[in-house]
């Protein structure tokens, strides 16, 4: 039996699909990134207590902030995603998180 989602969760998932589609356009412009930020932010607000939706939204937002050279925001988005993803954190995401960490808190 497939999982049952609330209306808010379904809207959030749809928004995440729209955010992902905006980032996959070629070439990806600043307007596309802003569109993805808007969709992912709305999805985050609709997620309620669904950590899966929250973590995906935070990962999308982290990637957007990386593309905008907003390293502090990217770091905290990835940090939130890491805390919420419940064992689905990949090595690639960890490397991205560590890169942002080094950009925000460089070693002297």
N, CA, C and O atoms as CSV, one atom per row, in Angstrom:
chain,resi,resn,atom,element,x,y,z
A,1,UNK,N,N,0.844,-1.180,0.000
A,1,UNK,CA,C,0.000,0.000,0.000
A,1,UNK,C,C,0.892,1.246,0.000
A,1,UNK,O,O,1.761,1.384,0.861
A,2,UNK,N,N,0.684,2.147,-0.954
A,2,UNK,CA,C,1.517,3.356,-1.023
A,2,UNK,C,C,1.256,4.259,0.186
A,2,UNK,O,O,0.180,4.219,0.782
A,3,UNK,N,N,2.254,5.071,0.537
A,3,UNK,CA,C,2.063,5.957,1.684
A,3,UNK,C,C,0.949,6.965,1.425
A,3,UNK,O,O,0.732,7.402,0.294
A,4,UNK,N,N,0.260,7.319,2.482
A,4,UNK,CA,C,-0.822,8.299,2.389
A,4,UNK,C,C,-0.263,9.644,2.850
A,4,UNK,O,O,0.271,9.769,3.952
A,5,UNK,N,N,-0.398,10.634,1.991
A,5,UNK,CA,C,0.089,11.965,2.307
A,5,UNK,C,C,-1.079,12.895,2.577
A,5,UNK,O,O,-2.162,12.737,2.015
A,6,UNK,N,N,-0.840,13.868,3.450
A,6,UNK,CA,C,-1.835,14.907,3.659
A,6,UNK,C,C,-1.805,15.846,2.456
A,6,UNK,O,O,-0.894,15.783,1.630
A,7,UNK,N,N,-2.791,16.699,2.368
A,7,UNK,CA,C,-2.833,17.666,1.264
A,7,UNK,C,C,-1.613,18.585,1.310
A,7,UNK,O,O,-1.043,18.914,0.269
A,8,UNK,N,N,-1.212,19.000,2.512
A,8,UNK,CA,C,-0.040,19.870,2.655
A,8,UNK,C,C,1.231,19.159,2.190
A,8,UNK,O,O,2.076,19.763,1.530
A,9,UNK,N,N,1.363,17.880,2.534
A,9,UNK,CA,C,2.535,17.121,2.106
A,9,UNK,C,C,2.557,16.962,0.588
A,9,UNK,O,O,3.614,17.075,-0.033
A,10,UNK,N,N,1.403,16.702,-0.005
A,10,UNK,CA,C,1.336,16.571,-1.465
A,10,UNK,C,C,1.725,17.868,-2.148
A,10,UNK,O,O,2.446,17.853,-3.146
A,11,UNK,N,N,1.249,19.002,-1.615
A,11,UNK,CA,C,1.625,20.302,-2.183
A,11,UNK,C,C,3.123,20.539,-2.022
A,11,UNK,O,O,3.774,21.050,-2.933
A,12,UNK,N,N,3.668,20.167,-0.866
A,12,UNK,CA,C,5.104,20.343,-0.629
A,12,UNK,C,C,5.922,19.502,-1.607
A,12,UNK,O,O,6.920,19.978,-2.148
A,13,UNK,N,N,5.510,18.267,-1.833
A,13,UNK,CA,C,6.226,17.393,-2.771
A,13,UNK,C,C,6.158,17.956,-4.182
A,13,UNK,O,O,7.148,17.923,-4.913
A,14,UNK,N,N,4.998,18.471,-4.569
A,14,UNK,CA,C,4.854,19.095,-5.890
A,14,UNK,C,C,5.788,20.295,-6.017
A,14,UNK,O,O,6.423,20.483,-7.055
A,15,UNK,N,N,5.873,21.104,-4.964
A,15,UNK,CA,C,6.771,22.262,-4.980
A,15,UNK,C,C,8.234,21.831,-5.092
A,15,UNK,O,O,9.027,22.492,-5.762
A,16,UNK,N,N,8.589,20.732,-4.441
A,16,UNK,CA,C,9.963,20.233,-4.547
A,16,UNK,C,C,10.268,19.770,-5.965
A,16,UNK,O,O,11.380,19.959,-6.458
A,17,UNK,N,N,9.279,19.164,-6.622
A,17,UNK,CA,C,9.467,18.773,-8.028
A,17,UNK,C,C,9.669,20.008,-8.903
A,17,UNK,O,O,10.509,20.003,-9.804
A,18,UNK,N,N,8.897,21.070,-8.638
A,18,UNK,CA,C,9.049,22.315,-9.400
A,18,UNK,C,C,10.427,22.939,-9.148
A,18,UNK,O,O,11.062,23.447,-10.072
A,19,UNK,N,N,10.883,22.897,-7.893
A,19,UNK,CA,C,12.204,23.446,-7.566
A,19,UNK,C,C,13.297,22.679,-8.297
A,19,UNK,O,O,14.218,23.275,-8.855
A,20,UNK,N,N,13.191,21.371,-8.290
A,20,UNK,CA,C,14.176,20.536,-8.981
A,20,UNK,C,C,14.168,20.799,-10.484
A,20,UNK,O,O,15.222,20.868,-11.116
A,21,UNK,N,N,12.978,20.945,-11.047
A,21,UNK,CA,C,12.862,21.227,-12.484
A,21,UNK,C,C,13.509,22.567,-12.825
A,21,UNK,O,O,14.164,22.696,-13.858
A,22,UNK,N,N,13.327,23.562,-11.961
A,22,UNK,CA,C,13.925,24.878,-12.208
A,22,UNK,C,C,15.450,24.784,-12.217
A,22,UNK,O,O,16.109,25.453,-13.013
A,23,UNK,N,N,16.007,23.959,-11.340
A,23,UNK,CA,C,17.468,23.819,-11.276
A,23,UNK,C,C,18.032,22.996,-12.423
A,23,UNK,O,O,19.215,23.111,-12.744
A,24,UNK,N,N,17.201,22.170,-13.042
A,24,UNK,CA,C,17.671,21.304,-14.129
A,24,UNK,C,C,17.548,21.939,-15.509
A,24,UNK,O,O,17.877,21.307,-16.513
A,25,UNK,N,N,17.078,23.179,-15.567
A,25,UNK,CA,C,16.999,23.863,-16.861
A,25,UNK,C,C,18.408,24.173,-17.354
A,25,UNK,O,O,19.311,24.470,-16.572
A,26,UNK,N,N,18.567,24.098,-18.650
A,26,UNK,CA,C,19.865,24.419,-19.257
A,26,UNK,C,C,19.711,25.628,-20.152
A,26,UNK,O,O,18.847,25.593,-21.029
A,27,UNK,N,N,20.458,26.666,-20.007
A,27,UNK,CA,C,21.350,26.913,-18.887
A,27,UNK,C,C,20.549,27.360,-17.665
A,27,UNK,O,O,19.483,27.959,-17.806
A,28,UNK,N,N,21.051,27.073,-16.483
A,28,UNK,CA,C,20.393,27.454,-15.231
A,28,UNK,C,C,20.776,28.907,-14.923
A,28,UNK,O,O,21.948,29.217,-14.711
A,29,UNK,N,N,19.787,29.777,-14.903
A,29,UNK,CA,C,20.032,31.205,-14.696
A,29,UNK,C,C,19.777,31.585,-13.240
A,29,UNK,O,O,19.280,30.782,-12.449
A,30,UNK,N,N,20.127,32.821,-12.905
A,30,UNK,CA,C,19.865,33.329,-11.558
A,30,UNK,C,C,18.366,33.321,-11.267
A,30,UNK,O,O,17.954,33.064,-10.136
A,31,UNK,N,N,17.554,33.602,-12.281
A,31,UNK,CA,C,16.097,33.574,-12.100
A,31,UNK,C,C,15.611,32.158,-11.796
A,31,UNK,O,O,14.701,31.971,-10.988
A,32,UNK,N,N,16.218,31.159,-12.443
A,32,UNK,CA,C,15.865,29.761,-12.164
A,32,UNK,C,C,16.211,29.391,-10.722
A,32,UNK,O,O,15.448,28.700,-10.046
A,33,UNK,N,N,17.357,29.854,-10.266
A,33,UNK,CA,C,17.775,29.569,-8.895
A,33,UNK,C,C,16.822,30.234,-7.909
A,33,UNK,O,O,16.432,29.616,-6.918
A,34,UNK,N,N,16.444,31.476,-8.165
A,34,UNK,CA,C,15.493,32.164,-7.292
A,34,UNK,C,C,14.144,31.451,-7.277
A,34,UNK,O,O,13.503,31.348,-6.232
A,35,UNK,N,N,13.718,30.962,-8.437
A,35,UNK,CA,C,12.466,30.203,-8.514
A,35,UNK,C,C,12.564,28.938,-7.661
A,35,UNK,O,O,11.626,28.595,-6.941
A,36,UNK,N,N,13.694,28.251,-7.743
A,36,UNK,CA,C,13.896,27.037,-6.944
A,36,UNK,C,C,13.900,27.362,-5.453
A,36,UNK,O,O,13.339,26.612,-4.654
A,37,UNK,N,N,14.528,28.477,-5.073
A,37,UNK,CA,C,14.533,28.906,-3.671
A,37,UNK,C,C,13.109,29.156,-3.195
A,37,UNK,O,O,12.729,28.727,-2.106
A,38,UNK,N,N,12.322,29.851,-4.011
A,38,UNK,CA,C,10.930,30.131,-3.640
A,38,UNK,C,C,10.136,28.847,-3.441
A,38,UNK,O,O,9.433,28.699,-2.442
A,39,UNK,N,N,10.246,27.918,-4.388
A,39,UNK,CA,C,9.498,26.659,-4.290
A,39,UNK,C,C,9.946,25.834,-3.080
A,39,UNK,O,O,9.111,25.306,-2.346
A,40,UNK,N,N,11.246,25.725,-2.875
A,40,UNK,CA,C,11.758,24.924,-1.760
A,40,UNK,C,C,11.388,25.547,-0.415
A,40,UNK,O,O,11.088,24.830,0.540
A,41,UNK,N,N,11.409,26.871,-0.338
A,41,UNK,CA,C,11.020,27.554,0.897
A,41,UNK,C,C,9.550,27.310,1.206
A,41,UNK,O,O,9.188,27.050,2.353
A,42,UNK,N,N,8.704,27.394,0.185
A,42,UNK,CA,C,7.281,27.108,0.389
A,42,UNK,C,C,7.080,25.664,0.824
A,42,UNK,O,O,6.265,25.393,1.706
A,43,UNK,N,N,7.807,24.738,0.221
A,43,UNK,CA,C,7.701,23.323,0.593
A,43,UNK,C,C,8.115,23.121,2.048
A,43,UNK,O,O,7.491,22.349,2.775
A,44,UNK,N,N,9.156,23.810,2.461
A,44,UNK,CA,C,9.629,23.709,3.839
A,44,UNK,C,C,8.553,24.173,4.815
A,44,UNK,O,O,8.371,23.579,5.878
A,45,UNK,N,N,7.852,25.225,4.454
A,45,UNK,CA,C,6.774,25.729,5.313
A,45,UNK,C,C,5.592,24.774,5.386
A,45,UNK,O,O,4.898,24.719,6.401
A,46,UNK,N,N,5.363,24.025,4.318
A,46,UNK,CA,C,4.242,23.085,4.284
A,46,UNK,C,C,4.589,21.723,4.886
A,46,UNK,O,O,3.695,20.903,5.095
A,47,UNK,N,N,5.842,21.472,5.162
A,47,UNK,CA,C,6.296,20.134,5.560
A,47,UNK,C,C,5.782,19.680,6.922
A,47,UNK,O,O,5.743,18.479,7.191
A,48,UNK,N,N,5.392,20.601,7.776
A,48,UNK,CA,C,4.967,20.272,9.139
A,48,UNK,C,C,6.048,19.425,9.816
A,48,UNK,O,O,7.173,19.894,9.988
A,49,UNK,N,N,5.730,18.200,10.197
A,49,UNK,CA,C,6.692,17.346,10.907
A,49,UNK,C,C,7.313,16.282,10.021
A,49,UNK,O,O,7.873,15.313,10.534
A,50,UNK,N,N,7.230,16.431,8.712
A,50,UNK,CA,C,7.770,15.438,7.784
A,50,UNK,C,C,9.247,15.734,7.531
A,50,UNK,O,O,9.587,16.605,6.730
A,51,UNK,N,N,10.114,15.003,8.219
A,51,UNK,CA,C,11.555,15.249,8.088
A,51,UNK,C,C,12.085,14.922,6.703
A,51,UNK,O,O,13.079,15.510,6.275
A,52,UNK,N,N,11.450,14.003,5.992
A,52,UNK,CA,C,11.880,13.681,4.630
A,52,UNK,C,C,11.721,14.871,3.706
A,52,UNK,O,O,12.636,15.210,2.955
A,53,UNK,N,N,10.558,15.507,3.761
A,53,UNK,CA,C,10.311,16.695,2.938
A,53,UNK,C,C,11.241,17.825,3.369
A,53,UNK,O,O,11.808,18.521,2.526
A,54,UNK,N,N,11.396,18.008,4.670
A,54,UNK,CA,C,12.270,19.069,5.168
A,54,UNK,C,C,13.707,18.878,4.692
A,54,UNK,O,O,14.358,19.831,4.264
A,55,UNK,N,N,14.197,17.641,4.768
A,55,UNK,CA,C,15.593,17.418,4.382
A,55,UNK,C,C,15.806,17.652,2.891
A,55,UNK,O,O,16.824,18.222,2.497
A,56,UNK,N,N,14.860,17.219,2.055
A,56,UNK,CA,C,14.991,17.459,0.609
A,56,UNK,C,C,14.950,18.956,0.319
A,56,UNK,O,O,15.738,19.455,-0.484
A,57,UNK,N,N,14.033,19.672,0.969
A,57,UNK,CA,C,13.941,21.122,0.768
A,57,UNK,C,C,15.237,21.803,1.196
A,57,UNK,O,O,15.731,22.690,0.500
A,58,UNK,N,N,15.790,21.394,2.338
A,58,UNK,CA,C,17.042,21.985,2.807
A,58,UNK,C,C,18.207,21.680,1.869
A,58,UNK,O,O,19.073,22.531,1.665
A,59,UNK,N,N,18.238,20.481,1.300
A,59,UNK,CA,C,19.302,20.135,0.349
A,59,UNK,C,C,19.186,20.990,-0.910
A,59,UNK,O,O,20.193,21.479,-1.422
A,60,UNK,N,N,17.970,21.173,-1.410
A,60,UNK,CA,C,17.768,22.027,-2.588
A,60,UNK,C,C,18.188,23.457,-2.270
A,60,UNK,O,O,18.882,24.096,-3.061
A,61,UNK,N,N,17.764,23.963,-1.102
A,61,UNK,CA,C,18.129,25.329,-0.718
A,61,UNK,C,C,19.644,25.463,-0.547
A,61,UNK,O,O,20.222,26.478,-0.936
A,62,UNK,N,N,20.285,24.452,0.027
A,62,UNK,CA,C,21.741,24.488,0.173
A,62,UNK,C,C,22.437,24.589,-1.170
A,62,UNK,O,O,23.379,25.365,-1.330
A,63,UNK,N,N,21.976,23.806,-2.137
A,63,UNK,CA,C,22.553,23.867,-3.484
A,63,UNK,C,C,22.340,25.216,-4.142
A,63,UNK,O,O,23.229,25.737,-4.816
A,64,UNK,N,N,21.157,25.779,-3.943
A,64,UNK,CA,C,20.877,27.107,-4.502
A,64,UNK,C,C,21.811,28.149,-3.893
A,64,UNK,O,O,22.373,28.979,-4.608
A,65,UNK,N,N,21.974,28.104,-2.576
A,65,UNK,CA,C,22.834,29.078,-1.910
A,65,UNK,C,C,24.298,28.898,-2.303
A,65,UNK,O,O,25.047,29.872,-2.369
A,66,UNK,N,N,24.707,27.664,-2.562
A,66,UNK,CA,C,26.067,27.436,-3.081
A,66,UNK,C,C,26.246,28.157,-4.412
A,66,UNK,O,O,27.247,28.840,-4.629
A,67,UNK,N,N,25.268,27.998,-5.300
A,67,UNK,CA,C,25.342,28.638,-6.620
A,67,UNK,C,C,25.341,30.152,-6.523
A,67,UNK,O,O,25.844,30.835,-7.415
A,68,UNK,N,N,24.777,30.683,-5.439
A,68,UNK,CA,C,24.728,32.132,-5.241
A,68,UNK,C,C,25.919,32.641,-4.422
A,68,UNK,O,O,25.984,33.827,-4.097
A,69,UNK,N,N,26.857,31.754,-4.090
A,69,UNK,CA,C,28.003,32.085,-3.228
A,69,UNK,C,C,27.573,32.594,-1.857
A,69,UNK,O,O,28.241,33.444,-1.268
A,70,UNK,N,N,26.472,32.082,-1.359
A,70,UNK,CA,C,25.995,32.400,-0.009
A,70,UNK,C,C,26.358,31.211,0.883
A,70,UNK,O,O,25.502,30.403,1.244
A,71,UNK,N,N,27.631,31.123,1.225
A,71,UNK,CA,C,28.160,29.933,1.885
A,71,UNK,C,C,27.603,29.733,3.280
A,71,UNK,O,O,27.379,28.595,3.691
A,72,UNK,N,N,27.369,30.826,4.029
A,72,UNK,CA,C,26.789,30.682,5.368
A,72,UNK,C,C,25.418,30.032,5.291
A,72,UNK,O,O,25.120,29.104,6.042
A,73,UNK,N,N,24.580,30.523,4.377
A,73,UNK,CA,C,23.242,29.950,4.229
A,73,UNK,C,C,23.313,28.500,3.763
A,73,UNK,O,O,22.571,27.650,4.256
A,74,UNK,N,N,24.200,28.216,2.818
A,74,UNK,CA,C,24.345,26.843,2.322
A,74,UNK,C,C,24.750,25.908,3.459
A,74,UNK,O,O,24.201,24.815,3.594
A,75,UNK,N,N,25.704,26.339,4.270
A,75,UNK,CA,C,26.166,25.511,5.386
A,75,UNK,C,C,25.012,25.165,6.326
A,75,UNK,O,O,24.840,24.004,6.695
A,76,UNK,N,N,24.224,26.164,6.712
A,76,UNK,CA,C,23.145,25.912,7.668
A,76,UNK,C,C,21.996,25.111,7.054
A,76,UNK,O,O,21.324,24.361,7.762
A,77,UNK,N,N,21.763,25.259,5.757
A,77,UNK,CA,C,20.745,24.424,5.096
A,77,UNK,C,C,21.188,22.965,5.082
A,77,UNK,O,O,20.401,22.068,5.386
A,78,UNK,N,N,22.448,22.732,4.728
A,78,UNK,CA,C,22.959,21.357,4.720
A,78,UNK,C,C,22.997,20.774,6.134
A,78,UNK,O,O,22.717,19.593,6.336
A,79,UNK,N,N,23.345,21.610,7.100
A,79,UNK,CA,C,23.374,21.139,8.487
A,79,UNK,C,C,21.980,20.695,8.926
A,79,UNK,O,O,21.831,19.647,9.553
A,80,UNK,N,N,20.966,21.483,8.601
A,80,UNK,CA,C,19.587,21.118,8.943
A,80,UNK,C,C,19.175,19.835,8.229
A,80,UNK,O,O,18.538,18.967,8.826
A,81,UNK,N,N,19.533,19.717,6.965
A,81,UNK,CA,C,19.187,18.508,6.200
A,81,UNK,C,C,19.847,17.282,6.816
A,81,UNK,O,O,19.236,16.219,6.922
A,82,UNK,N,N,21.093,17.443,7.216
A,82,UNK,CA,C,21.841,16.327,7.809
A,82,UNK,C,C,21.172,15.837,9.091
A,82,UNK,O,O,21.122,14.635,9.349
A,83,UNK,N,N,20.660,16.763,9.885
A,83,UNK,CA,C,19.998,16.402,11.139
A,83,UNK,C,C,18.644,15.737,10.904
A,83,UNK,O,O,18.180,14.964,11.742
A,84,UNK,N,N,18.011,16.031,9.772
A,84,UNK,CA,C,16.657,15.546,9.518
A,84,UNK,C,C,16.588,14.314,8.635
A,84,UNK,O,O,15.526,13.698,8.541
A,85,UNK,N,N,17.664,13.934,7.992
A,85,UNK,CA,C,17.544,12.928,6.934
A,85,UNK,C,C,17.505,11.490,7.426
A,85,UNK,O,O,17.314,10.582,6.616
A,86,UNK,N,N,17.676,11.250,8.699
A,86,UNK,CA,C,17.437,9.941,9.302
A,86,UNK,C,C,18.171,8.800,8.589
A,86,UNK,O,O,17.540,7.858,8.110
A,87,UNK,N,N,19.484,8.885,8.522
A,87,UNK,CA,C,20.270,7.790,7.979
A,87,UNK,C,C,20.413,7.747,6.471
A,87,UNK,O,O,21.025,6.816,5.948
A,88,UNK,N,N,19.876,8.709,5.759
A,88,UNK,CA,C,19.978,8.708,4.295
A,88,UNK,C,C,21.020,9.713,3.804
A,88,UNK,O,O,20.998,10.101,2.635
A,89,UNK,N,N,21.907,10.128,4.660
A,89,UNK,CA,C,22.942,11.105,4.318
A,89,UNK,C,C,24.048,10.388,3.566
A,89,UNK,O,O,24.638,9.441,4.088
A,90,UNK,N,N,24.336,10.820,2.358
A,90,UNK,CA,C,25.319,10.135,1.518
A,90,UNK,C,C,26.713,10.732,1.696
A,90,UNK,O,O,26.866,11.817,2.256
A,91,UNK,N,N,27.716,10.020,1.219
A,91,UNK,CA,C,29.090,10.538,1.251
A,91,UNK,C,C,29.213,11.811,0.426
A,91,UNK,O,O,29.935,12.733,0.805
A,92,UNK,N,N,28.510,11.862,-0.700
A,92,UNK,CA,C,28.556,13.056,-1.548
A,92,UNK,C,C,27.996,14.267,-0.807
A,92,UNK,O,O,28.569,15.355,-0.871
A,93,UNK,N,N,26.877,14.082,-0.102
A,93,UNK,CA,C,26.310,15.185,0.673
A,93,UNK,C,C,27.248,15.582,1.810
A,93,UNK,O,O,27.384,16.766,2.117
A,94,UNK,N,N,27.888,14.609,2.430
A,94,UNK,CA,C,28.838,14.909,3.505
A,94,UNK,C,C,30.015,15.720,2.972
A,94,UNK,O,O,30.468,16.654,3.633
A,95,UNK,N,N,30.514,15.377,1.790
A,95,UNK,CA,C,31.615,16.134,1.189
A,95,UNK,C,C,31.186,17.564,0.883
A,95,UNK,O,O,31.951,18.503,1.100
A,96,UNK,N,N,29.966,17.732,0.380
A,96,UNK,CA,C,29.447,19.071,0.097
A,96,UNK,C,C,29.316,19.864,1.388
A,96,UNK,O,O,29.689,21.036,1.447
A,97,UNK,N,N,28.782,19.219,2.425
A,97,UNK,CA,C,28.643,19.861,3.732
A,97,UNK,C,C,30.010,20.287,4.266
A,97,UNK,O,O,30.157,21.407,4.757
A,98,UNK,N,N,31.009,19.412,4.177
A,98,UNK,CA,C,32.347,19.724,4.675
A,98,UNK,C,C,32.985,20.864,3.879
A,98,UNK,O,O,33.701,21.692,4.443
A,99,UNK,N,N,32.725,20.907,2.568
A,99,UNK,CA,C,33.246,21.994,1.742
A,99,UNK,C,C,32.655,23.330,2.203
A,99,UNK,O,O,33.374,24.319,2.343
A,100,UNK,N,N,31.339,23.350,2.436
A,100,UNK,CA,C,30.692,24.573,2.925
A,100,UNK,C,C,31.233,24.955,4.298
A,100,UNK,O,O,31.446,26.133,4.585
A,101,UNK,N,N,31.452,23.959,5.136
A,101,UNK,CA,C,32.014,24.199,6.464
A,101,UNK,C,C,33.367,24.901,6.351
A,101,UNK,O,O,33.643,25.849,7.087
A,102,UNK,N,N,34.205,24.434,5.433
A,102,UNK,CA,C,35.526,25.050,5.228
A,102,UNK,C,C,35.420,26.462,4.658
A,102,UNK,O,O,36.245,27.321,4.968
A,103,UNK,N,N,34.408,26.703,3.826
A,103,UNK,CA,C,34.214,28.049,3.268
A,103,UNK,C,C,33.747,29.021,4.355
A,103,UNK,O,O,34.133,30.190,4.353
A,104,UNK,N,N,32.912,28.533,5.285
A,104,UNK,CA,C,32.353,29.392,6.329
A,104,UNK,C,C,33.336,29.566,7.483
A,104,UNK,O,O,33.487,30.665,8.017
A,105,UNK,N,N,33.999,28.485,7.861
A,105,UNK,CA,C,34.931,28.510,8.988
A,105,UNK,C,C,36.309,28.048,8.514
A,105,UNK,O,O,36.728,26.934,8.830
A,106,UNK,N,N,37.024,28.897,7.753
A,106,UNK,CA,C,38.330,28.478,7.218
A,106,UNK,C,C,39.354,28.296,8.338
A,106,UNK,O,O,39.348,29.014,9.338
A,107,UNK,N,N,40.220,27.327,8.140
A,107,UNK,CA,C,41.308,27.106,9.101
A,107,UNK,C,C,42.436,28.070,8.784
A,107,UNK,O,O,42.707,28.376,7.623
A,108,UNK,N,N,43.073,28.531,9.814
A,108,UNK,CA,C,44.150,29.505,9.616
A,108,UNK,C,C,45.490,28.858,9.544
A,108,UNK,O,O,46.499,29.545,9.380
